[in-house]
Amino acid sequence: MKLRVLKNVCIREARKDANTGVNVLTLSDGTTIEVDAVVAAAGVEPRCDWLDEVAAPRSKSDGGILVDACMRTVGPYGDSIFAVGDACTMSARASNPETPWFQMRLWSQAAQTGAFAAKVAVGVCDADALGFNFEIFTHVTRFFGLKVILLGLYNAQKLDDVPANEVTTYQRESLADATYVRVLLVRGRMMGAVLVGDTDLEETFENLILDGVDLSRFGPSLLDPELDLEDYFD
Ligand SMILES: Cc1cc2nc3c(=O)[nH]c(=O)nc-3n(C[C@H](O)[C@H](O)[C@H](O)COP(=O)(O)OP(=O)(O)OC[C@H]3O[C@@H](n4cnc5c(N)ncnc54)[C@H](O)[C@@H]3O)c2cc1C
């Protein structure tokens, strides 16, 4: 099977050729291609054109409504206009290079920011309370029936300024139990991880990322299934 990546196109029609039995797609640019399987990826963009930009200034990078650490807009009506979920851009939270958290427009972050903003609005929360929602990026989903867990700066997000020789990644995969593990370390400290399948490593790795434990001495054996990391660090 050959992999082909197509950007900025939509599938207009999908059909099976009656004679050959091959799957045929017609794309939005008018071309037709034969495929075995399709993996479709769609992004999310803030849609807030209706809101006055003076009242709620926007981020230059993605057009979202800029908010402070408490989800208040940064314009003149900050105390009364909050923005959450896909509509907002959380530069104040995401810009801290020390924190393995970044904004990704997801259901979980929409729910967390909404709940946080509501509590700030009624005066029962401030910038520090509920901050644990923004200490580490986490996302759990399923691909092809397998559990997928993304932790921290799993894809080197926010690490552009870190010299490449200070970044290490280790990975292990096992077809036998359908698992894949990849970790990313900066100067020996775990910053992110990708866990596919039932690895049972999520809690330990989350703690390792949050605690900033120096793991240099383990090298690649960090991912050795025989090594019981929980015993070392819990
Ligand atoms: C194809 C796709 C797949 C996705 N898959 C995942 C996934 O697997 N996991 C995951 O975590 N996230 C996923 N997301 C992202 C997730 O859907 C969003 O991050 C989340 O829904 C954001 O919630 P929200 O409440 O901020 O915005 P929305 O869910 O978009 O809700 C905004 C609501 O406001 C309404 N609205 C808009 N303008 C106005 C107006 N002027 N007046 C009144 N109402 C208005 C809209 O109709 C909508 O109901 C996916 C997104 C897409 C597009």
The ligand as an SDF file (V2000), in Angstrom:
LIG
                    3D

 53 58  0  0  0  0  0  0  0  0999 V2000
  -14.2060   17.2170   12.3610 C   0  0  0  0  0  0  0  0  0  0  0  0
  -13.8130   17.4890   13.8020 C   0  0  0  0  0  0  0  0  0  0  0  0
  -13.4270   16.4270   14.6090 C   0  0  0  0  0  0  0  0  0  0  0  0
  -13.0690   16.6510   15.9310 C   0  0  0  0  0  0  0  0  0  0  0  0
  -12.6890   15.5990   16.6960 N   0  0  0  0  0  0  0  0  0  0  0  0
  -12.3570   15.7970   17.9720 C   0  0  0  0  0  0  0  0  0  0  0  0
  -11.9960   14.7020   18.7950 C   0  0  0  0  0  0  0  0  0  0  0  0
  -11.9730   13.5460   18.3560 O   0  0  0  0  0  0  0  0  0  0  0  0
  -11.6720   14.9400   20.0960 N   0  0  0  0  0  0  0  0  0  0  0  0
  -11.7110   16.1900   20.6120 C   0  0  0  0  0  0  0  0  0  0  0  0
  -11.4210   16.3420   21.8010 O   0  0  0  0  0  0  0  0  0  0  0  0
  -12.0370   17.2540   19.8560 N   0  0  0  0  0  0  0  0  0  0  0  0
  -12.3600   17.0950   18.5560 C   0  0  0  0  0  0  0  0  0  0  0  0
  -12.7090   18.1730   17.7760 N   0  0  0  0  0  0  0  0  0  0  0  0
  -12.6440   19.5280   18.3600 C   0  0  0  0  0  0  0  0  0  0  0  0
  -13.8890   19.7990   19.2090 C   0  0  0  0  0  0  0  0  0  0  0  0
  -15.0520   19.5230   18.4640 O   0  0  0  0  0  0  0  0  0  0  0  0
  -13.8810   21.2620   19.6280 C   0  0  0  0  0  0  0  0  0  0  0  0
  -12.6330   21.5970   20.2230 O   0  0  0  0  0  0  0  0  0  0  0  0
  -14.9860   21.5410   20.6240 C   0  0  0  0  0  0  0  0  0  0  0  0
  -16.2450   21.1890   20.0790 O   0  0  0  0  0  0  0  0  0  0  0  0
  -15.0000   23.0310   20.9850 C   0  0  0  0  0  0  0  0  0  0  0  0
  -16.1130   23.3070   21.7810 O   0  0  0  0  0  0  0  0  0  0  0  0
  -16.6770   24.7830   21.8080 P   0  0  0  0  0  0  0  0  0  0  0  0
  -17.8390   24.7460   22.7620 O   0  0  0  0  0  0  0  0  0  0  0  0
  -15.5910   25.7600   22.0690 O   0  0  0  0  0  0  0  0  0  0  0  0
  -17.1690   25.0990   20.3190 O   0  0  0  0  0  0  0  0  0  0  0  0
  -18.2950   24.3540   19.4780 P   0  0  0  0  0  0  0  0  0  0  0  0
  -18.4530   22.9260   19.8770 O   0  0  0  0  0  0  0  0  0  0  0  0
  -17.9870   24.6660   18.0480 O   0  0  0  0  0  0  0  0  0  0  0  0
  -19.6200   25.1000   19.9150 O   0  0  0  0  0  0  0  0  0  0  0  0
  -19.8670   26.4230   19.5120 C   0  0  0  0  0  0  0  0  0  0  0  0
  -21.3790   26.5800   19.3680 C   0  0  0  0  0  0  0  0  0  0  0  0
  -21.6910   27.9550   19.1720 O   0  0  0  0  0  0  0  0  0  0  0  0
  -22.6470   28.0630   18.1330 C   0  0  0  0  0  0  0  0  0  0  0  0
  -22.4980   29.4160   17.5540 N   0  0  0  0  0  0  0  0  0  0  0  0
  -21.5590   29.8440   16.6910 C   0  0  0  0  0  0  0  0  0  0  0  0
  -21.7450   31.1420   16.3970 N   0  0  0  0  0  0  0  0  0  0  0  0
  -22.8360   31.5400   17.1020 C   0  0  0  0  0  0  0  0  0  0  0  0
  -23.5430   32.7710   17.2190 C   0  0  0  0  0  0  0  0  0  0  0  0
  -23.1540   33.8620   16.5580 N   0  0  0  0  0  0  0  0  0  0  0  0
  -24.6180   32.7930   18.0180 N   0  0  0  0  0  0  0  0  0  0  0  0
  -25.0110   31.6900   18.7180 C   0  0  0  0  0  0  0  0  0  0  0  0
  -24.3850   30.5000   18.6360 N   0  0  0  0  0  0  0  0  0  0  0  0
  -23.3170   30.4260   17.8370 C   0  0  0  0  0  0  0  0  0  0  0  0
  -22.2800   26.9490   17.1790 C   0  0  0  0  0  0  0  0  0  0  0  0
  -23.3930   26.6110   16.3970 O   0  0  0  0  0  0  0  0  0  0  0  0
  -21.9000   25.8210   18.1400 C   0  0  0  0  0  0  0  0  0  0  0  0
  -23.0150   25.0620   18.5550 O   0  0  0  0  0  0  0  0  0  0  0  0
  -13.0850   17.9750   16.4580 C   0  0  0  0  0  0  0  0  0  0  0  0
  -13.4790   19.0400   15.6410 C   0  0  0  0  0  0  0  0  0  0  0  0
  -13.8400   18.8030   14.3210 C   0  0  0  0  0  0  0  0  0  0  0  0
  -14.2770   19.9830   13.4630 C   0  0  0  0  0  0  0  0  0  0  0  0
  1  2  1  0
  2  3  1  0
  2 52  2  0
  3  4  2  0
  4  5  1  0
  4 50  1  0
  5  6  2  0
  6  7  1  0
  6 13  1  0
  7  8  2  0
  7  9  1  0
  9 10  1  0
 10 11  2  0
 10 12  1  0
 12 13  2  0
 13 14  1  0
 14 15  1  0
 14 50  1  0
 15 16  1  0
 16 17  1  0
 16 18  1  0
 18 19  1  0
 18 20  1  0
 20 21  1  0
 20 22  1  0
 22 23  1  0
 23 24  1  0
 24 25  2  0
 24 26  1  0
 24 27  1  0
 27 28  1  0
 28 29  2  0
 28 30  1  0
 28 31  1  0
 31 32  1  0
 32 33  1  0
 33 34  1  0
 33 48  1  0
 34 35  1  0
 35 36  1  0
 35 46  1  0
 36 37  1  0
 36 45  1  0
 37 38  2  0
 38 39  1  0
 39 40  1  0
 39 45  2  0
 40 41  1  0
 40 42  2  0
 42 43  1  0
 43 44  2  0
 44 45  1  0
 46 47  1  0
 46 48  1  0
 48 49  1  0
 50 51  2  0
 51 52  1  0
 52 53  1  0
M  END
$$$$
